[in-house]
Amino acid sequence: MVSSLAPVVRALRRVSVPWRAPPLGHSPIASDQRVPYILFVERIAVYGKGGIGKSVIASGLSTYHARQGRRVLHVGCDPKRDSCLRLLGHMAERTVVDAIGHEPGAVSPSQLLNEGRWGIQCIEAGGPEPGLGCGGRGVGLTVELLEEIELLRDELFDVALFDVLGDVVCGGFAAPLRRGFARKVVIVLSEEPMALFAANNIAKAVVTYGENGVHLAGLVANLRSPQSDSELIFRFAQRLGSEVLTVVPRDPLVMEAERRGETVLDADSNSPAAQAIAELAHRLDDVDCSSLVPPTPLGDDEFWEFLRK
């Protein structure tokens, strides 16, 4: 491992007091101002509809950066709490929601960090049991925690990856955008209509929170079938005023690696999917946010008309 949990824990003890969850009904983010102390940390949010492969992409990016010697924080923003599975080799033992439920008073932030392969520090937002609450609340609480303890400081981390469910970009799931915690947004999609529809809605959220320093860096095409035609995705990217950063081919090694609890880069860094993720990392490194323009998402009627063409 290139780093250990101990230096992070020591730093947290120096700068923070025990964190307390806000009362129910309290908005996790009170205003839409950018947080100044995170400006020197590379912050990437990977969005996409459920099951589209965003966790494969996000955990692959975290692994790539960590293998390059960078200090990485990986934040899973999905109630299923499975974002860090490939980094830890198992489900995260601690989540933000669990910690708040078990310790309704003070919560020590250091208790939420799970160290994975290559020294990657992992946090899972978690969420309520199905049918018992809002899935996005855990994401909002997690973002508030990161702000409260100033965890995204450049003396602790070089890169922060947010893996965010994006079927519905409600207030909770949009929390990484609302205060500029995410600087470069990547949308993972396939050629399927609902994946494109979710991507269009995510682009709308990027426009909404653009003043917070949030930018759409581009799209990642994760094709459902080896016979799939990516032409529709490239046309959609052009219509958004964005670009396709990489195309991830169908690779059986992805599923095999998932069964073993590892990323496809750990399984074989020369595999087609691993090479596509490495290309994505390079492309994101080269993205100059000052040159990006806001996306131009379609209205609902425009979207369905676009699909019919």
Secondary structure per residue as TSV (DSSP state, phi and psi in degrees):
chain	resnum	aa	ss	phi	psi
A	1	M	-	360.0	142.9
A	2	V	-	-87.5	-10.6
A	3	S	-	-152.8	172.9
A	4	S	-	-135.1	168.1
A	5	L	H	-71.5	-27.1
A	6	A	H	-56.8	-47.5
A	7	P	H	-61.7	-35.6
A	8	V	H	-67.3	-44.2
A	9	V	H	-61.8	-43.1
A	10	R	H	-61.7	-41.0
A	11	A	H	-65.8	-39.7
A	12	L	H	-62.8	-39.6
A	13	R	H	-64.9	-29.5
A	14	R	H	-74.3	-32.2
A	15	V	H	-109.9	-9.2
A	16	S	-	-128.6	159.1
A	17	V	-	-109.7	162.6
A	18	P	-	-52.7	135.5
A	19	W	E	-90.0	138.6
A	20	R	E	-117.8	135.5
A	21	A	-	-68.2	142.4
A	22	P	-	-71.4	160.4
A	23	P	-	-67.0	157.0
A	24	L	T	-58.7	140.5
A	25	G	T	91.6	-13.6
A	26	H	-	-78.7	132.3
A	27	S	-	-73.0	124.7
A	28	P	S	-59.6	-33.0
A	29	I	-	-116.6	117.1
A	30	A	-	-83.3	-25.2
A	31	S	-	-149.7	170.2
A	32	D	-	-107.9	50.7
A	33	Q	-	-99.5	148.5
A	34	R	-	-73.6	149.8
A	35	V	-	-96.2	115.9
A	36	P	G	-69.5	-31.5
A	37	Y	G	-75.3	-6.2
A	38	I	G	-98.8	7.2
A	39	L	T	-64.8	-23.1
A	40	F	T	-101.2	7.1
A	41	V	S	-101.9	130.4
A	42	E	E	-69.5	121.8
A	43	R	E	-122.7	116.4
A	44	I	E	-123.4	130.8
A	45	A	E	-114.3	126.6
A	46	V	E	-104.4	114.2
A	47	Y	E	-111.7	159.9
A	48	G	E	165.3	161.7
A	49	K	-	-66.8	160.8
A	50	G	T	-59.9	135.0
A	51	G	T	81.6	5.9
A	52	I	S	-83.8	-12.3
A	53	G	S	104.1	15.9
A	54	K	H	-67.0	-32.7
A	55	S	H	-69.9	-34.1
A	56	V	H	-60.3	-44.4
A	57	I	H	-68.7	-48.4
A	58	A	H	-63.2	-46.9
A	59	S	H	-68.1	-31.6
A	60	G	H	-65.5	-41.7
A	61	L	H	-63.7	-43.2
A	62	S	H	-60.1	-43.3
A	63	T	H	-64.1	-43.5
A	64	Y	H	-59.0	-48.9
A	65	H	H	-64.7	-40.8
A	66	A	H	-65.2	-37.8
A	67	R	H	-68.4	-18.9
A	68	Q	T	-86.0	3.3
A	69	G	T	91.2	9.8
A	70	R	-	-87.8	149.4
A	71	R	-	-86.2	119.5
A	72	V	E	-118.9	134.4
A	73	L	E	-111.3	123.6
A	74	H	E	-112.0	122.1
A	75	V	E	-116.4	112.5
A	76	G	E	-85.1	121.0
A	77	C	E	-116.1	62.9
A	78	D	S	-148.8	131.9
A	79	P	T	-57.8	-22.1
A	80	K	T	-69.9	-15.1
A	81	R	-	50.0	40.0
A	82	D	-	-111.8	7.3
A	83	S	T	-63.3	-38.3
A	84	C	T	-90.3	2.5
A	85	L	H	-54.5	-44.0
A	86	R	H	-75.3	-16.6
A	87	L	H	-92.1	-31.7
A	88	L	H	-94.6	-26.4
A	89	G	S	87.3	1.4
A	90	H	S	-163.7	170.6
A	91	M	-	-66.5	146.2
A	92	A	-	-60.6	133.4
A	93	E	S	-76.8	-25.8
A	94	R	-	-126.9	134.5
A	95	T	B	-127.5	164.1
A	96	V	H	-62.6	-46.6
A	97	V	H	-64.8	-40.8
A	98	D	H	-61.2	-45.0
A	99	A	H	-62.5	-40.0
A	100	I	H	-67.9	-38.3
A	101	G	H	-69.1	-38.2
A	102	H	H	-80.8	-30.3
A	103	E	-	-125.4	79.5
A	104	P	S	-62.9	-15.5
A	105	G	S	-87.4	-123.8
A	106	A	E	-74.2	141.4
A	107	V	E	-121.9	125.4
A	108	S	-	-81.6	121.0
A	109	P	G	-57.3	-34.2
A	110	S	G	-63.6	-20.7
A	111	Q	G	-71.2	-15.3
A	112	L	G	-92.0	-12.4
A	113	L	-	-83.1	130.6
A	114	N	E	-117.7	121.2
A	115	E	E	-87.0	127.3
A	116	G	-	-109.3	-165.9
A	117	R	G	-60.4	151.5
A	118	W	G	61.2	19.4
A	119	G	G	75.3	13.8
A	120	I	-	-68.4	128.7
A	121	Q	E	-91.4	124.5
A	122	C	E	-115.3	138.0
A	123	I	E	-129.2	131.9
A	124	E	E	-110.9	127.0
A	125	A	-	-64.7	-41.9
A	126	G	-	72.4	-170.9
A	127	G	-	-174.9	177.9
A	128	P	-	-74.4	167.4
A	129	E	-	-61.6	147.1
A	130	P	T	-51.6	130.6
A	131	G	T	84.2	2.0
A	132	L	S	-114.7	6.5
A	133	G	S	172.8	-175.5
A	134	C	-	-87.1	123.5
A	135	G	T	-65.1	-29.0
A	136	G	T	-77.6	-14.6
A	137	R	H	-63.8	-38.2
A	138	G	H	-61.9	-34.8
A	139	V	H	-67.5	-44.7
A	140	G	H	-61.4	-41.8
A	141	L	H	-64.1	-38.4
A	142	T	H	-65.1	-44.5
A	143	V	H	-62.2	-39.5
A	144	E	H	-63.9	-40.2
A	145	L	H	-61.2	-46.4
A	146	L	H	-60.5	-36.4
A	147	E	H	-70.8	-43.0
A	148	E	H	-61.4	-42.8
A	149	I	H	-96.7	1.4
A	150	E	T	52.3	49.7
A	151	L	-	-72.3	-30.5
A	152	L	-	-85.7	60.3
A	153	R	-	-105.0	148.9
A	154	D	T	-70.6	-16.0
A	155	E	T	-79.5	-8.4
A	156	L	T	-106.8	-42.4
A	157	F	-	-138.2	149.9
A	158	D	S	-98.1	-32.8
A	159	V	E	-136.4	136.3
A	160	A	E	-122.7	125.5
A	161	L	E	-109.9	125.2
A	162	F	E	-108.3	123.0
A	163	D	E	-105.1	107.4
A	164	V	E	-122.2	129.0
A	165	L	E	-64.0	134.9
A	166	G	-	-132.7	25.0
A	167	D	S	-62.0	-45.5
A	168	V	S	-130.2	117.6
A	169	V	-	-87.5	71.8
A	170	C	-	-80.0	-179.5
A	171	G	T	-56.2	-40.5
A	172	G	T	-67.4	-50.9
A	173	F	T	-70.8	-19.6
A	174	A	T	-86.1	-1.7
A	175	A	H	-54.7	-41.0
A	176	P	H	-60.8	-21.7
A	177	L	H	-88.7	-29.4
A	178	R	H	-69.2	-25.9
A	179	R	T	-117.4	15.3
A	180	G	T	74.9	19.3
A	181	F	-	-63.9	-35.1
A	182	A	-	-97.0	128.3
A	183	R	S	-101.3	-44.5
A	184	K	E	-112.1	120.2
A	185	V	E	-102.0	130.1
A	186	V	E	-115.5	130.0
A	187	I	E	-108.4	122.4
A	188	V	E	-94.8	131.9
A	189	L	E	-150.4	167.0
A	190	S	-	-121.9	-171.2
A	191	E	S	-81.5	-2.1
A	192	E	S	-76.5	143.1
A	193	P	H	-54.6	-44.5
A	194	M	H	-71.7	-27.2
A	195	A	H	-67.9	-39.6
A	196	L	H	-67.6	-39.8
A	197	F	H	-62.7	-44.9
A	198	A	H	-62.6	-40.7
A	199	A	H	-61.5	-38.7
A	200	N	H	-64.1	-40.7
A	201	N	H	-66.3	-38.5
A	202	I	H	-63.4	-40.1
A	203	A	H	-61.1	-34.9
A	204	K	H	-63.5	-40.0
A	205	A	H	-65.5	-37.0
A	206	V	H	-61.5	-41.6
A	207	V	H	-63.2	-43.6
A	208	T	H	-58.7	-40.2
A	209	Y	T	-107.3	20.7
A	210	G	G	-60.1	-32.0
A	211	E	G	-66.5	-12.9
A	212	N	G	-89.1	10.1
A	213	G	T	87.0	18.8
A	214	V	-	-92.6	133.5
A	215	H	E	-133.2	142.0
A	216	L	E	-82.9	107.2
A	217	A	E	-74.9	-30.8
A	218	G	E	154.6	-176.7
A	219	L	E	-110.0	153.4
A	220	V	E	-120.4	119.8
A	221	A	E	-88.4	113.8
A	222	N	E	-111.1	92.5
A	223	L	-	-69.8	141.9
A	224	R	S	-79.5	-26.3
A	225	S	S	-140.9	147.1
A	226	P	T	-60.5	-22.8
A	227	Q	T	-90.8	0.0
A	228	S	-	-66.3	146.5
A	229	D	-	-101.3	122.2
A	230	S	T	-83.1	1.7
A	231	E	H	-59.4	-38.1
A	232	L	H	-62.0	-39.4
A	233	I	H	-67.0	-39.8
A	234	F	H	-65.8	-38.4
A	235	R	H	-65.3	-40.0
A	236	F	H	-64.0	-42.9
A	237	A	H	-59.9	-42.6
A	238	Q	H	-63.3	-40.9
A	239	R	H	-64.8	-32.9
A	240	L	H	-76.0	-13.6
A	241	G	T	78.3	27.5
A	242	S	-	-124.9	-159.7
A	243	E	-	-148.5	160.8
A	244	V	E	-88.9	118.2
A	245	L	E	-78.2	-35.5
A	246	T	E	-163.4	158.7
A	247	V	E	-114.2	120.5
A	248	V	E	-93.0	114.0
A	249	P	-	-75.1	159.8
A	250	R	-	-64.9	124.9
A	251	D	-	-136.8	114.0
A	252	P	H	-59.8	-19.2
A	253	L	H	-67.2	-25.9
A	254	V	H	-60.0	-48.6
A	255	M	H	-68.9	-37.7
A	256	E	H	-63.7	-42.4
A	257	A	H	-65.3	-38.2
A	258	E	H	-63.0	-39.7
A	259	R	H	-62.9	-29.2
A	260	R	T	-88.4	-3.2
A	261	G	T	73.0	40.9
A	262	E	S	-143.0	166.8
A	263	T	-	-82.7	162.9
A	264	V	H	-68.2	-24.0
A	265	L	H	-70.2	-34.7
A	266	D	H	-71.8	-35.0
A	267	A	H	-68.9	-46.3
A	268	D	-	-166.1	103.7
A	269	S	T	-68.1	-10.9
A	270	N	T	-99.3	2.5
A	271	S	S	-69.2	158.2
A	272	P	H	-56.9	-43.3
A	273	A	H	-67.2	-40.9
A	274	A	H	-63.7	-39.5
A	275	Q	H	-65.1	-37.7
A	276	A	H	-65.4	-39.5
A	277	I	H	-68.0	-39.0
A	278	A	H	-63.0	-40.0
A	279	E	H	-62.2	-41.5
A	280	L	H	-60.1	-43.6
A	281	A	H	-59.6	-43.3
A	282	H	H	-63.7	-43.6
A	283	R	H	-62.5	-41.3
A	284	L	H	-66.6	-37.8
A	285	D	H	-58.7	-34.6
A	286	D	H	-85.1	-9.5
A	287	V	-	-68.7	124.8
A	288	D	-	-100.9	105.1
A	289	C	G	-60.5	-28.5
A	290	S	G	-66.5	-18.4
A	291	S	G	-96.6	-4.8
A	292	L	-	-84.3	142.5
A	293	V	-	-106.6	155.0
A	294	P	-	-60.5	145.3
A	295	P	-	-68.4	164.6
A	296	T	-	-121.7	75.0
A	297	P	-	-64.4	156.7
A	298	L	-	-88.3	149.4
A	299	G	-	-68.6	166.0
A	300	D	H	-59.6	-45.6
A	301	D	H	-65.5	-40.2
A	302	E	H	-61.5	-38.9
A	303	F	H	-62.3	-49.3
A	304	W	H	-69.2	-30.5
A	305	E	H	-66.9	-39.0
A	306	F	H	-59.6	-41.7
A	307	L	H	-65.4	-30.0
A	308	R	H	-78.3	-13.9
A	309	K	-	-77.7	360.0
